[in-house]
Amino acid sequence: GPACSLSPPCGNPKGKKSVNKDSLEYRLRRERNNIAVRKSRDKAKRRVMETQQRMVELLGENERLRTRVEQLMQETETLRDIFRQVPEAAGLIKGLGGCS
């Protein structure tokens, strides 16, 4: 009829077969699909949680490393100050590219 002229060919759009929703095959297919969807969503949630956990670990490690860098910089400055007080070492520091 005229209604069919604007839509896909009459009957089943996109060539899909008519589905008997009461059939055992359909119910089994739906059950398998539901299980697959659940599994996929669980996997995605697990991935998100693992990524967030890894981020927390890396932020902690980053903070520890920043603290260590600060300690080493202070230690380096202390050692430079000590060397500056030794006359023979003053030339050595300049020769090594010290910041004096």
TINURO-115177 format. One record per residue (C-alpha): residue number from 0; x, y, z. Coordinates in steps of 0.1 Angstrom, whole numbers. Last residue first. Example, Ala and Ser with C-alpha at 12.3 -4.5 7.8 and 13.67 -1.06 7.14 Angstrom:
% TINURO-115177
<r num="1" x="137" y="-11" z="71"/>
<r num="0" x="123" y="-45" z="78"/>
//
This chain:
% TINURO-115177
<r num="99" x="790" y="286" z="432"/>
<r num="98" x="767" y="264" z="411"/>
<r num="97" x="792" y="235" z="405"/>
<r num="96" x="805" y="228" z="370"/>
<r num="95" x="831" y="202" z="380"/>
<r num="94" x="859" y="227" z="377"/>
<r num="93" x="841" y="251" z="399"/>
<r num="92" x="837" y="224" z="425"/>
<r num="91" x="874" y="214" z="423"/>
<r num="90" x="885" y="250" z="427"/>
<r num="89" x="865" y="254" z="459"/>
<r num="88" x="878" y="220" z="472"/>
<r num="87" x="913" y="232" z="480"/>
<r num="86" x="899" y="260" z="502"/>
<r num="85" x="875" y="238" z="522"/>
<r num="84" x="845" y="258" z="532"/>
<r num="83" x="830" y="256" z="497"/>
<r num="82" x="831" y="218" z="500"/>
<r num="81" x="808" y="219" z="530"/>
<r num="80" x="783" y="243" z="513"/>
<r num="79" x="784" y="220" z="482"/>
<r num="78" x="776" y="190" z="504"/>
<r num="77" x="747" y="208" z="520"/>
<r num="76" x="734" y="218" z="485"/>
<r num="75" x="736" y="182" z="474"/>
<r num="74" x="718" y="170" z="505"/>
<r num="73" x="690" y="195" z="499"/>
<r num="72" x="687" y="184" z="463"/>
<r num="71" x="687" y="148" z="474"/>
<r num="70" x="659" y="154" z="499"/>
<r num="69" x="638" y="173" z="474"/>
<r num="68" x="643" y="145" z="448"/>
<r num="67" x="632" y="120" z="475"/>
<r num="66" x="601" y="140" z="483"/>
<r num="65" x="592" y="142" z="446"/>
<r num="64" x="598" y="104" z="443"/>
<r num="63" x="575" y="97" z="473"/>
<r num="62" x="548" y="120" z="458"/>
<r num="61" x="551" y="103" z="424"/>
<r num="60" x="548" y="68" z="441"/>
<r num="59" x="516" y="79" z="458"/>
<r num="58" x="502" y="93" z="426"/>
<r num="57" x="512" y="61" z="408"/>
<r num="56" x="494" y="39" z="434"/>
<r num="55" x="463" y="60" z="432"/>
<r num="54" x="463" y="59" z="394"/>
<r num="53" x="468" y="21" z="395"/>
<r num="52" x="437" y="18" z="417"/>
<r num="51" x="417" y="40" z="393"/>
<r num="50" x="429" y="19" z="364"/>
<r num="49" x="420" y="-14" z="382"/>
<r num="48" x="385" y="0" z="390"/>
<r num="47" x="379" y="11" z="354"/>
<r num="46" x="391" y="-23" z="341"/>
<r num="45" x="368" y="-41" z="366"/>
<r num="44" x="339" y="-20" z="355"/>
<r num="43" x="346" y="-29" z="319"/>
<r num="42" x="349" y="-66" z="327"/>
<r num="41" x="316" y="-65" z="346"/>
<r num="40" x="299" y="-48" z="316"/>
<r num="39" x="313" y="-74" z="292"/>
<r num="38" x="302" y="-103" z="314"/>
<r num="37" x="267" y="-89" z="318"/>
<r num="36" x="264" y="-83" z="281"/>
<r num="35" x="276" y="-119" z="274"/>
<r num="34" x="252" y="-134" z="299"/>
<r num="33" x="223" y="-114" z="284"/>
<r num="32" x="233" y="-125" z="249"/>
<r num="31" x="234" y="-162" z="260"/>
<r num="30" x="199" y="-158" z="276"/>
<r num="29" x="186" y="-140" z="245"/>
<r num="28" x="199" y="-168" z="223"/>
<r num="27" x="184" y="-194" z="245"/>
<r num="26" x="150" y="-176" z="246"/>
<r num="25" x="150" y="-173" z="208"/>
<r num="24" x="159" y="-210" z="202"/>
<r num="23" x="132" y="-221" z="227"/>
<r num="22" x="106" y="-202" z="208"/>
<r num="21" x="82" y="-178" z="225"/>
<r num="20" x="97" y="-147" z="210"/>
<r num="19" x="90" y="-161" z="175"/>
<r num="18" x="112" y="-138" z="154"/>
<r num="17" x="104" y="-126" z="120"/>
<r num="16" x="136" y="-126" z="99"/>
<r num="15" x="155" y="-94" z="96"/>
<r num="14" x="160" y="-80" z="60"/>
<r num="13" x="167" y="-45" z="71"/>
<r num="12" x="130" y="-39" z="77"/>
<r num="11" x="107" y="-69" z="77"/>
<r num="10" x="74" y="-68" z="58"/>
<r num="9" x="71" y="-41" z="32"/>
<r num="8" x="103" y="-27" z="17"/>
<r num="7" x="119" y="1" z="38"/>
<r num="6" x="96" y="30" z="45"/>
<r num="5" x="81" y="58" z="23"/>
<r num="4" x="65" y="35" z="-3"/>
<r num="3" x="51" y="11" z="24"/>
<r num="2" x="24" y="35" z="36"/>
<r num="1" x="10" y="37" z="0"/>
<r num="0" x="0" y="0" z="0"/>
//
